[in-house]
Amino acid sequence: MDSTLENSSVEVKTSKLDALEKDQQAVEDLNDVIQPVQNSEKSQDSVFNSNQSIQVLSIDVECVATGFSHLDRAPCSVAIVNDRCEILFDSLIKPDKPVVSDLFPFTGVRKTDLHHAPSFDEVIKKVHSFFTPTTLIVGQSIMSDVNWMKLQEGVHYSTLIDLGDEFRTFDPKYGSNKYFSLAHEAEVLLKIDLNATGSHIARDDAKASIKLYNKYVKDKDQSKLQQACQALLRAPTKIPLFRRFSGAYEKVCVSAFNRGYCRCGQPLVNELQKTPAKKRQLIHKEQNIQTSLILYRGQSRMSIKEFNYLKSNIGSFILANGFFSLTTDIQIANSFLSGTINTVDYKVILFKIIVDIDKYVGYVGECEILFSIGSIFQIENVDFNNELNVWQIHIKAIETIRKRYGNKENINLIFDQAMKYSNNNQYNMAIILSNISTIDLINKNYEKALEFSMNQLLWYEKYFPDCYLSIASIYMEISQLYDYNHSNHIFYSEK
């Protein structure tokens, strides 16, 4: 499974000495890079034994970024493990496109590791040799791995077992099904920390998938499986990598399943794999499945000017210029309003926010919603809640800025408005500058991206001079932007 589709900031650097040594090496023998286990030929022979029963294999693919959206990926490593947890195949892959980021915390692979790796065509030929028409493939979000390696049903496999679906369970707190990440499943059910090395490794993920399958899925013991699901539901979840990096690593969007953290506006992977929208809506209606989630937020004081503006602009859109928390429990939201009253100058407000579960609840163990700078809402209604004695503002979350407003010029206008109303918040301004730079980067407008990154650097040096890691990160981003423009790269790299 590509782990970006799934702890503090991880610095991605390779020493100049190591890089020099690698450059001086002759082209490595493919057998040093493609690493089948010993006696792999014997293992392959057993795969093709016609008398053998259906074989069970797990395959895991890790990907580097070839662009700045979560869809811009190319395989960089692949591993195949059999049902005895033996590694049959483990190889790096040299991408056929320029690598924007190696996404090291997610892949465990450095760019320099790929210099002498075999090509995709060489690797895929090896990969296909391990699969037969009767193979059962096990994995987490396995369809992504199958597609990357161009495995075909009836040619390379007969059945797919997706562990995400097997361990899916109903969460009464949110009234919807909850999916878990492979890392969470491995830690809770196997006591294995897949992030122990600081990054994901394909062979470790494949081995964990096989162990989970053998222990909880293979014998089809529903009682044992349900106990496992409940254990996963009860166990606290660690902050996943894509959240630790706020949805972007080296300006590359790494949130492929969670709309709240997506920074590129592209369709989520699980959206692309879903049935057509009209058919899905019909199924939901027939089965009475909840497709939306209601969230609440209390605001004890809203100026009468702002309140009247919202009340007189039903149907208009508002843009969040800061981060804010939400709750599914109206009583919790109301508790923040305790002791407050409506006055001539201020109103007590309860926001009621409707979100689409399919678009805002993440696939990898996420059930909370994060709204941050750039989130867009549509005002649907304003009325008075007599029971709580507060004004209630009904708003609906809009899926994404890009979907609503289209081109980057319109998006930049929106962020200009956010900047206009954020003059008294230096931190928000710094983040807004970063977001604009990211949008231009995604659209390959490198000069504008560089302009906003430079402004962000000046802003940090003026207001946050002690934030050394953030400033260093901005210097690295500027270095990358100069690299894309093929000029002034070395100067900023040495900074």
C-alpha positions in Angstrom: 0.0 0.0 0.0 1.3 3.5 -0.8 1.6 4.9 2.7 0.9 8.5 1.5 -2.5 7.3 0.6 -2.9 6.1 4.4 6.6 12.2 14.1 7.3 15.7 14.1 8.7 17.1 10.9 11.2 14.8 9.4 14.2 16.4 7.8 15.0 14.9 4.4 18.7 15.3 3.8 21.5 13.0 2.5 25.1 13.9 3.3 27.3 15.2 0.5 29.8 12.5 1.3 27.3 9.7 0.9 26.0 11.3 -2.3 29.5 11.5 -3.7 30.3 7.9 -2.9 27.1 6.8 -4.6 27.9 8.8 -7.7 31.4 7.3 -7.9 30.1 3.7 -7.8 29.7 1.8 -11.0 26.2 0.8 -12.0 25.2 -1.9 -9.5 24.4 -5.4 -10.5 20.6 -5.7 -10.6 20.8 -8.6 -8.2 22.1 -6.1 -5.6 19.0 -4.0 -6.0 16.4 -6.6 -6.8 16.6 -8.8 -3.7 14.7 -12.1 -4.0 15.2 -14.2 -0.9 17.5 -17.2 -1.1 16.1 -20.1 -3.0 13.6 -17.7 -4.6 13.7 -19.8 -7.8 12.6 -22.8 -5.8 9.8 -20.6 -4.3 8.8 -19.5 -7.8 8.8 -23.2 -9.0 6.3 -24.0 -6.2 4.1 -21.1 -7.3 3.7 -22.7 -10.7 3.1 -26.2 -9.5 -0.2 -27.1 -11.0 -1.0 -29.5 -8.1 -0.5 -26.7 -5.6 -3.6 -25.3 -3.8 -4.5 -21.6 -4.2 -1.5 -19.5 -3.1 -1.9 -16.5 -0.8 0.4 -13.5 -1.4 0.6 -10.0 -0.1 2.1 -7.2 -2.2 2.9 -3.7 -1.1 4.0 -0.8 -3.2 5.5 2.5 -2.0 5.5 5.6 -4.2 7.5 8.8 -4.6 5.9 12.1 -5.7 6.3 13.2 -9.4 4.1 16.2 -8.9 2.4 18.1 -6.1 -1.1 16.5 -5.9 -1.8 13.2 -4.1 -2.4 11.7 -7.5 1.1 12.5 -8.8 2.9 9.3 -7.8 5.3 6.7 -9.3 6.3 3.3 -7.7 9.7 3.4 -6.0 9.6 0.0 -4.2 7.6 -3.2 -4.1 7.7 -6.3 -1.9 5.9 -9.7 -2.2 5.4 -11.9 0.8 3.8 -15.4 0.9 1.4 -16.9 3.5 4.4 -18.2 5.6 5.6 -14.6 5.9 8.6 -15.3 3.7 9.8 -12.4 1.5 9.7 -13.7 -2.1 10.6 -10.4 -3.8 11.9 -7.0 -2.6 13.0 -4.4 -5.1 13.5 -0.7 -5.6 12.1 0.9 -8.8 13.5 3.7 -10.8 10.7 6.1 -11.7 10.3 7.1 -15.3 9.5 10.7 -14.4 11.5 13.3 -12.4 11.0 12.9 -8.6 9.6 16.0 -6.9 9.9 14.4 -3.4 11.0 11.0 -2.2 8.4 11.3 0.6 10.9 9.6 2.9 8.7 9.4 6.1 6.1 7.6 4.0 8.4 5.4 1.7 11.6 4.8 3.6 13.4 5.5 0.3 15.8 8.3 -0.6 16.2 9.8 -4.1 19.8 8.7 -4.2 18.7 5.1 -3.5 16.9 5.1 -6.9 19.8 6.2 -9.1 20.8 2.6 -10.0 17.5 0.9 -9.4 16.0 -1.3 -12.1 13.3 0.3 -14.4 9.6 -0.2 -13.9 9.4 -2.5 -16.9 12.2 -4.7 -15.5 10.5 -5.0 -12.0 7.0 -5.6 -13.3 8.2 -8.5 -15.3 9.6 -10.1 -12.2 6.5 -9.2 -10.2 4.1 -10.9 -12.6 6.1 -14.1 -12.5 5.0 -14.7 -8.9 1.3 -14.6 -9.6 -1.1 -17.1 -11.1 -4.8 -17.0 -12.1 -5.7 -18.6 -8.8 -3.7 -16.4 -6.5 -5.4 -14.7 -3.6 -3.9 -11.3 -2.8 -4.1 -9.8 0.6 -3.4 -6.1 1.5 -4.5 -2.8 2.9 -6.2 -0.7 0.2 -5.0 -3.5 -2.0 -6.5 -2.1 -5.2 -3.9 0.6 -5.4 -1.1 -1.9 -5.3 -2.8 -4.1 -7.8 -3.2 -1.2 -10.2 0.4 0.0 -9.8 1.7 -3.4 -10.7 -0.8 -3.9 -13.5 -2.1 -7.1 -12.1 -5.2 -8.4 -13.9 -8.0 -10.5 -12.5 -8.1 -14.0 -14.1 -4.4 -13.6 -15.2 -2.6 -12.8 -12.0 -5.2 -13.3 -9.3 -8.6 -14.7 -8.6 -9.5 -12.9 -5.3 -8.6 -9.7 -3.5 -8.8 -9.5 0.3 -8.8 -5.8 1.5 -8.0 -5.7 5.2 -9.5 -2.3 5.4 -12.9 -3.8 4.5 -12.4 -6.8 6.7 -11.7 -4.7 9.9 -14.3 -2.0 9.0 -16.7 -1.6 11.9 -19.7 0.6 12.8 -18.8 3.5 15.2 -21.9 4.4 17.2 -20.3 7.7 18.2 -20.4 9.0 14.6 -23.2 6.8 13.3 -21.1 5.6 10.4 -18.6 2.9 9.5 -15.0 3.4 10.6 -11.9 2.3 8.7 -8.5 1.8 10.3 -5.0 2.3 9.0 -2.6 -0.7 8.6 -0.4 0.9 11.2 -3.2 1.0 13.7 -4.3 -2.6 12.9 -0.7 -3.9 13.3 -0.1 -2.0 16.5 -3.3 -3.1 18.3 -3.7 -6.6 17.0 0.0 -7.7 16.4 1.9 -5.4 18.7 4.0 -4.3 15.8 5.0 -0.6 15.3 5.3 -0.1 11.5 6.6 3.4 12.1 9.4 2.4 14.4 12.1 3.1 11.8 10.7 6.6 11.1 9.3 5.6 7.7 7.2 2.9 6.0 8.9 0.0 4.3 7.1 -2.1 1.7 8.3 -5.5 3.0 7.2 -4.7 6.6 3.7 -3.6 5.4 3.3 -6.8 3.3 4.4 -9.0 6.2 2.0 -7.3 8.6 -0.8 -7.8 6.1 -0.1 -11.5 5.9 0.0 -11.8 9.7 -3.3 -10.0 10.1 -4.9 -12.2 7.4 -3.6 -15.5 9.0 -4.6 -14.5 12.5 -8.1 -12.9 11.9 -9.4 -13.5 8.4 -8.1 -16.8 7.0 -10.3 -19.2 9.2 -13.4 -17.0 8.7 -14.1 -17.0 12.5 -16.6 -14.1 12.7 -16.5 -14.0 16.5 -12.7 -13.5 16.5 -12.9 -10.9 13.8 -15.6 -9.0 15.6 -13.5 -9.0 18.8 -10.6 -7.6 16.8 -12.8 -4.9 15.3 -14.0 -3.8 18.7 -10.4 -3.8 20.0 -9.4 -1.5 17.1 -12.4 0.8 17.8 -11.5 1.0 21.6 -7.8 1.6 21.1 -6.6 5.2 20.9 -5.3 6.0 17.4 -1.9 7.7 16.9 -1.8 10.8 14.8 -1.2 9.5 11.2 1.6 10.8 9.2 -0.5 12.9 6.8 -1.9 14.8 9.8 1.5 15.2 11.4 2.5 17.1 8.3 -0.8 18.9 8.0 -1.6 17.3 4.7 1.6 18.4 2.9 5.2 17.2 2.9 7.7 19.3 1.0 4.7 21.0 -0.5 3.4 17.7 -1.9 -0.2 16.8 -0.8 -0.1 13.6 1.1 -3.8 13.3 2.1 -5.3 11.0 -0.5 -8.2 9.8 1.6 -9.1 12.6 4.0 -10.7 15.7 2.4 -10.1 17.9 5.5 -6.4 17.6 5.1 -6.2 17.5 1.3 -4.1 20.4 0.0 -4.4 19.9 -3.8 -8.2 19.7 -4.4 -7.9 16.5 -6.5 -10.4 13.7 -6.2 -9.7 11.4 -3.2 -8.5 7.9 -4.0 -11.6 6.3 -2.4 -13.8 8.7 -4.4 -12.2 7.5 -7.7 -12.9 3.9 -6.7 -16.5 4.4 -5.7 -19.6 3.5 -7.7 -21.2 6.4 -9.7 -22.6 9.1 -7.4 -26.3 8.7 -8.6 -26.2 4.9 -8.0 -24.5 5.4 -4.5 -27.2 8.0 -3.5 -30.0 5.6 -4.6 -28.4 2.8 -2.5 -28.1 5.1 0.5 -31.8 6.1 0.2 -33.0 2.5 -0.2 -30.9 1.3 2.8 -31.5 4.4 4.9 -27.7 4.9 5.3 -26.6 8.2 6.8 -24.6 10.2 4.3 -24.1 13.5 6.2 -22.8 14.5 9.6 -23.9 17.4 11.8 -21.3 19.3 13.7 -21.7 22.1 16.2 -19.6 25.1 17.4 -20.6 27.6 20.0 -19.5 31.3 19.8 -20.3 33.3 22.9 -19.9 36.8 21.3 -20.6 37.8 17.8 -20.8 41.5 17.0 -24.2 42.7 15.8 -22.6 44.0 12.6 -21.2 40.6 11.7 -24.4 38.8 12.8 -26.6 41.0 10.6 -24.2 40.6 7.7 -24.5 36.8 7.9 -28.2 36.9 8.4 -28.7 39.1 5.3 -26.5 37.0 3.0 -28.2 33.6 3.0 -26.8 31.5 0.2 -23.5 33.4 0.2 -20.1 31.8 1.0 -17.8 32.4 3.9 -14.1 31.6 4.1 -12.3 30.3 7.2 -9.2 32.3 7.9 -8.1 30.3 11.0 -8.3 26.9 12.5 -11.3 25.8 14.7 -12.6 22.7 16.4 -16.1 21.1 16.1 -18.1 18.6 18.0 -20.9 16.2 17.1 -22.5 16.8 20.6 -24.7 19.9 20.7 -24.6 19.9 24.5 -20.8 20.1 24.5 -21.0 23.1 22.1 -23.7 24.7 24.2 -21.5 24.3 27.3 -19.2 26.9 25.9 -22.1 29.3 25.8 -22.9 28.9 29.5 -23.6 32.2 31.3 -23.7 34.2 28.1 -26.7 36.3 27.0 -27.8 38.2 23.9 -27.3 42.0 24.2 -27.8 45.0 21.9 -24.2 44.8 20.7 -23.5 41.1 20.8 -25.3 37.9 19.9 -24.8 34.3 21.3 -24.3 32.0 18.3 -24.5 28.3 17.8 -23.1 27.2 14.4 -24.7 24.1 12.9 -22.5 22.7 10.2 -23.5 19.9 7.8 -20.7 17.9 6.1 -20.8 15.1 3.6 -19.4 11.9 5.3 -18.1 10.5 2.0 -15.9 13.6 1.4 -14.9 14.7 4.8 -14.5 11.5 6.9 -11.1 9.9 6.1 -10.6 6.3 5.1 -7.6 5.7 7.3 -9.0 5.7 10.8 -10.3 9.3 10.8 -13.7 10.2 12.1 -13.1 13.8 13.2 -13.3 16.8 10.8 -10.6 19.4 10.6 -11.5 22.8 9.2 -8.6 25.1 8.6 -7.6 28.1 6.6 -9.2 28.0 3.2 -12.3 26.0 4.2 -15.4 27.3 2.5 -19.0 27.2 3.8 -22.3 28.3 2.4 -24.8 30.1 4.7 -28.1 28.1 4.5 -30.3 29.7 7.2 -30.3 31.8 10.4 -32.9 31.2 13.1 -33.5 31.4 16.8 -33.3 28.3 18.9 -35.8 28.8 21.7 -34.8 25.8 23.7 -31.2 26.9 24.0 -31.9 30.6 23.8 -29.3 31.2 21.1 -29.2 32.3 17.5 -28.4 29.3 15.3 -26.5 29.7 12.0 -26.9 26.8 9.6 -23.9 26.4 7.2 -22.8 23.7 4.8 -19.2 22.7 4.1 -18.3 23.0 0.5 -16.1 20.1 -0.8 -13.1 22.1 -2.0 -12.1 25.6 -3.1 -10.9 24.3 -6.5 -14.2 22.5 -7.2 -16.3 25.6 -6.3 -14.1 28.3 -7.9 -12.1 26.6 -10.6 -9.0 28.3 -11.8 -6.1 29.5 -9.7 -6.8 33.2 -10.4 -10.1 32.9 -8.6 -8.5 30.9 -5.8 -5.9 33.6 -5.3 -8.6 36.2 -5.0 -10.2 34.2 -2.2 -6.9 34.1 -0.4 -6.4 37.8 -0.9 -9.6 38.3 1.0 -8.4 36.0 3.8 -5.2 38.1 4.0 -7.2 41.3 4.2 -9.0 40.1 7.3 -5.9 38.5 8.9 -3.8 41.6 9.3 -3.7 41.3 13.1 -2.7 37.6 13.1 0.9 37.2 12.0 0.7 33.4 12.2 -2.4 33.2 10.0 -0.7 35.4 7.5 2.3 33.2 7.3 0.1 30.1 6.7 -1.9 31.9 4.1 1.3 32.9 2.2 2.3 29.3 2.3 -1.0 28.1 1.0 -0.9 30.5 -1.9 2.6 29.4 -2.8 1.4 25.8 -2.7 -1.5 26.5 -5.1 0.9 28.2 -7.6 3.3 25.3 -7.2 0.6 22.8 -8.0 -0.2 24.8 -11.1 3.5 24.9 -12.0 3.5 28.7 -11.7 7.0 28.6 -10.2 7.7 32.3 -10.3 4.6 33.2 -8.3 5.2 30.3 -5.9 8.7 31.7 -5.3 7.3 35.2 -4.8 4.9 34.0 -2.0 7.6 31.7 -0.5 10.0 34.6 -0.3 7.2 36.7 1.4 6.6 33.9 3.8 10.3 33.8 4.7 10.4 37.6 5.3 7.3 37.2 7.4 8.8 34.5 9.6 12.1 36.3 9.9 10.3 39.5 11.1 7.7 38.0 13.4 9.0 34.5 14.3 12.8 34.7 14.2 13.2 31.9 16.7 11.3 29.4 14.6 14.5 27.9 13.2 13.0 24.7 11.8 10.2 26.5 10.0 12.7 29.0 8.5 15.0 26.2 7.5 12.0 24.4 5.9 11.2 27.6 3.9 14.8 27.9 2.7 14.6 24.3 1.4 11.3 25.1 -0.4 12.9 28.2 -2.0 15.8 26.0 -3.0 13.5 23.5 -4.7 11.7 26.4 -6.5 15.0 27.7 -7.8 15.8 24.2 -8.8 12.6 24.0 -10.8 13.6 27.2 -12.5 17.2 25.9 -13.0 18.9 28.8 -11.4 20.3 30.1 -8.1 19.8 26.6 -6.6 23.2 26.1 -4.9 23.1 29.4 -3.0 19.8 28.6 -1.2 20.8 24.9 -0.7 23.8 26.0 1.3 21.8 28.3 3.5 
